[in-house]
Amino acid sequence: MLALALWPFAGWALGWGLLPWLGLSFALCRVLFWIGYHASPPLRGFGFAASFYPTMVAGIWALGVSLGGSS
């Protein structure tokens, strides 16, 4: 749900070419989450964090760009 809310804004503010990279990294990291969950539930934390933080960084970066404006 967070990705659905932030990715369009990030694409608009930072360029639409960012979205395929966010989507690919999200998909790969969710696979790592799944593998970690089945290997040992505590290992799922890496896959979760790796899929969560790029979305947050893109959202904060897009907010900074949109609020900063252009000089």
N, CA, C and O of each residue as an XYZ file, in Angstrom:
284
protein
N       0.828     -1.187      0.000
C       0.000      0.000      0.000
C       0.875      1.255      0.000
O       0.547      2.251     -0.644
N       1.972      1.194      0.718
C       2.868      2.349      0.778
C       3.459      2.641     -0.597
O       3.557      3.799     -1.003
N       3.848      1.597     -1.306
C       4.399      1.779     -2.642
C       3.361      2.391     -3.583
O       3.692      3.261     -4.388
N       2.125      1.949     -3.487
C       1.070      2.512     -4.340
C       0.855      3.994     -4.063
O       0.491      4.752     -4.962
N       1.078      4.399     -2.837
C       0.886      5.804     -2.481
C       2.091      6.664     -2.852
O       1.924      7.807     -3.279
N       3.299      6.130     -2.696
C       4.498      6.949     -2.884
C       5.112      6.881     -4.273
O       5.672      7.876     -4.733
N       5.028      5.760     -4.949
C       5.705      5.636     -6.234
C       5.210      6.604     -7.299
O       6.036      7.157     -8.025
N       3.909      6.839     -7.434
C       3.491      7.836     -8.438
C       4.055      9.225     -8.147
O       4.464      9.934     -9.066
N       4.076      9.608     -6.892
C       4.640     10.903     -6.508
C       6.139     10.941     -6.795
O       6.652     11.937     -7.305
N       6.842      9.852     -6.465
C       8.279      9.782     -6.727
C       8.550      9.822     -8.230
O       9.498     10.472     -8.670
N       7.739      9.145     -9.009
C       7.897      9.174    -10.461
C       7.687     10.562    -11.022
O       8.423     11.000    -11.907
N       6.700     11.246    -10.518
C       6.429     12.612    -10.975
C       7.562     13.561    -10.597
O       7.987     14.377    -11.414
N       8.052     13.459     -9.363
C       9.067     14.388     -8.878
C      10.478     14.046     -9.350
O      11.278     14.947     -9.600
N      10.790     12.775     -9.475
C      12.164     12.369     -9.756
C      12.369     11.823    -11.160
O      13.507     11.636    -11.592
N      11.309     11.573    -11.857
C      11.403     11.018    -13.211
C      10.809      9.618    -13.245
O      11.012      8.811    -12.338
N      10.080      9.359    -14.303
C       9.345      8.102    -14.402
C      10.267      6.903    -14.607
O       9.845      5.768    -14.386
N      11.507      7.123    -15.022
C      12.452      6.022    -15.191
C      12.828      5.346    -13.877
O      13.354      4.233    -13.885
N      12.569      5.995    -12.762
C      12.859      5.425    -11.451
C      11.922      4.265    -11.110
O      12.316      3.340    -10.400
N      10.709      4.308    -11.601
C       9.700      3.326    -11.186
C      10.023      1.887    -11.569
O       9.799      0.993    -10.753
N      10.541      1.614    -12.774
C      10.907      0.210    -13.045
C      11.976     -0.315    -12.086
O      11.945     -1.484    -11.702
N      12.919      0.543    -11.701
C      13.962      0.120    -10.761
C      13.390     -0.137     -9.373
O      13.774     -1.097     -8.705
N      12.478      0.716     -8.944
C      11.827      0.479     -7.656
C      11.024     -0.821     -7.683
O      11.060     -1.598     -6.729
N      10.312     -1.050     -8.766
C       9.509     -2.265     -8.888
C      10.363     -3.522     -8.914
O      10.035     -4.516     -8.266
N      11.460     -3.477     -9.665
C      12.349     -4.635     -9.739
C      12.999     -4.918     -8.390
O      13.063     -6.069     -7.958
N      13.475     -3.883     -7.733
C      14.108     -4.100     -6.432
C      13.084     -4.603     -5.408
O      13.404     -5.457     -4.582
N      11.862     -4.079     -5.460
C      10.816     -4.539     -4.547
C      10.530     -6.028     -4.757
O      10.442     -6.794     -3.797
N      10.387     -6.428     -6.021
C      10.083     -7.830     -6.317
C      11.210     -8.749     -5.860
O      10.948     -9.790     -5.257
N      12.449     -8.386     -6.134
C      13.579     -9.208     -5.715
C      13.674     -9.307     -4.198
O      13.960    -10.374     -3.656
N      13.438     -8.209     -3.527
C      13.531     -8.209     -2.067
C      12.382     -8.972     -1.419
O      12.554     -9.546     -0.343
N      11.233     -8.987     -2.045
C      10.137     -9.800     -1.505
C      10.445    -11.280     -1.655
O      10.050    -12.082     -0.809
N      11.152    -11.656     -2.730
C      11.596    -13.042     -2.875
C      12.583    -13.375     -1.751
O      12.513    -14.457     -1.168
N      13.502    -12.452     -1.446
C      14.425    -12.661     -0.334
C      13.674    -12.778      0.994
O      14.045    -13.576      1.855
N      12.625    -11.984      1.150
C      11.781    -12.085      2.345
C      11.192    -13.489      2.457
O      11.233    -14.107      3.521
N      10.653    -13.977      1.363
C      10.020    -15.298      1.341
C      11.035    -16.387      1.659
O      10.755    -17.291      2.447
N      12.223    -16.300      1.042
C      13.274    -17.288      1.302
C      13.690    -17.235      2.770
O      13.818    -18.269      3.425
N      13.899    -16.028      3.278
C      14.283    -15.878      4.670
C      13.223    -16.406      5.621
O      13.541    -17.012      6.644
N      11.975    -16.177      5.283
C      10.881    -16.643      6.138
C      10.869    -18.158      6.229
O      10.636    -18.720      7.299
N      11.120    -18.819      5.102
C      11.093    -20.282      5.120
C      12.365    -20.877      5.690
O      12.333    -21.974      6.248
N      13.485    -20.181      5.562
C      14.741    -20.690      6.124
C      14.748    -20.520      7.642
O      15.051    -21.456      8.383
N      14.413    -19.327      8.087
C      14.389    -19.014      9.517
C      13.652    -17.687      9.661
O      14.136    -16.667      9.170
N      12.509    -17.674     10.313
C      11.711    -16.454     10.379
C      12.471    -15.171     10.749
O      12.133    -14.117     10.210
N      13.470    -15.199     11.631
C      14.189    -13.943     11.893
C      14.920    -13.390     10.660
O      15.178    -12.188     10.588
N      15.257    -14.257      9.687
C      15.945    -13.798      8.489
C      15.048    -12.977      7.564
O      15.547    -12.294      6.669
N      13.759    -13.034      7.764
C      12.855    -12.276      6.899
C      13.021    -10.774      7.079
O      12.590    -10.000      6.224
N      13.636    -10.351      8.173
C      13.846     -8.926      8.422
C      14.662     -8.256      7.330
O      14.387     -7.111      6.973
N      15.663     -8.948      6.793
C      16.467     -8.362      5.720
C      15.611     -8.080      4.497
O      15.668     -6.980      3.946
N      14.821     -9.048      4.065
C      13.972     -8.857      2.883
C      12.939     -7.769      3.090
O      12.633     -7.010      2.170
N      12.397     -7.691      4.306
C      11.426     -6.641      4.595
C      12.080     -5.271      4.519
O      11.567     -4.367      3.859
N      13.214     -5.119      5.195
C      13.898     -3.828      5.210
C      14.361     -3.431      3.814
O      14.249     -2.268      3.425
N      14.878     -4.389      3.067
C      15.369     -4.092      1.724
C      14.239     -3.700      0.773
O      14.489     -3.006     -0.213
N      13.011     -4.125      1.040
C      11.890     -3.716      0.188
C      11.218     -2.449      0.708
O      10.551     -1.752     -0.057
N      11.379     -2.140      1.985
C      10.733     -0.976      2.589
C      11.555      0.306      2.411
O      11.018      1.341      2.018
N      12.842      0.233      2.697
C      13.652      1.449      2.727
C      13.822      2.145      1.377
O      13.816      3.376      1.353
N      13.973      1.439      0.252
C      14.045      2.178     -1.022
C      12.789      3.006     -1.303
O      12.879      4.100     -1.860
N      11.634      2.492     -0.922
C      10.392      3.251     -1.098
C      10.402      4.493     -0.221
O      10.004      5.570     -0.664
N      10.851      4.350      1.017
C      10.899      5.503      1.917
C      11.911      6.544      1.446
O      11.633      7.743      1.485
N      13.075      6.093      1.003
C      14.097      7.026      0.510
C      13.587      7.765     -0.714
O      13.768      8.977     -0.823
N      12.954      7.055     -1.637
C      12.409      7.699     -2.830
C      11.326      8.709     -2.458
O      11.260      9.789     -3.044
N      10.479      8.365     -1.491
C       9.425      9.284     -1.059
C       9.981     10.540     -0.411
O       9.514     11.644     -0.692
N      10.970     10.381      0.452
C      11.572     11.545      1.117
C      12.346     12.390      0.120
O      12.295     13.619      0.175
N      13.063     11.742     -0.792
C      13.812     12.459     -1.821
C      12.852     13.245     -2.718
O      13.098     14.409     -3.030
N      11.763     12.603     -3.128
C      10.772     13.287     -3.979
C      10.147     14.466     -3.240
O       9.917     15.516     -3.840
N       9.872     14.311     -1.964
C       9.321     15.407     -1.179
C      10.311     16.559     -1.114
O       9.926     17.718     -1.268
N      11.571     16.251     -0.890
C      12.595     17.287     -0.856
C      12.727     18.022     -2.182
O      12.875     19.244     -2.207
N      12.674     17.279     -3.280
C      12.769     17.900     -4.604
C      11.545     18.761     -4.877
O      11.672     19.871     -5.396
N      10.368     18.267     -4.537
C       9.156     19.019     -4.820
C       9.029     20.264     -3.944
O       8.518     21.285     -4.404
N       9.480     20.200     -2.698
C       9.418     21.357     -1.816
C      10.535     22.343     -2.076
O      10.375     23.546     -1.870
N      11.677     21.829     -2.533
C      12.831     22.679     -2.782
C      12.661     23.553     -4.010
O      13.236     24.638     -4.095
N      11.873     23.079     -4.955
C      11.688     23.852     -6.176
C      12.967     23.933     -6.976
O      13.950     23.267     -6.651
N      12.964     24.732     -8.006
C      14.157     24.921     -8.818
C      14.624     26.354     -8.714
O      13.817     27.278     -8.611
N      15.935     26.535     -8.741
C      16.507     27.872     -8.593
C      16.604     28.568     -9.928
O      17.063     29.708     -9.999
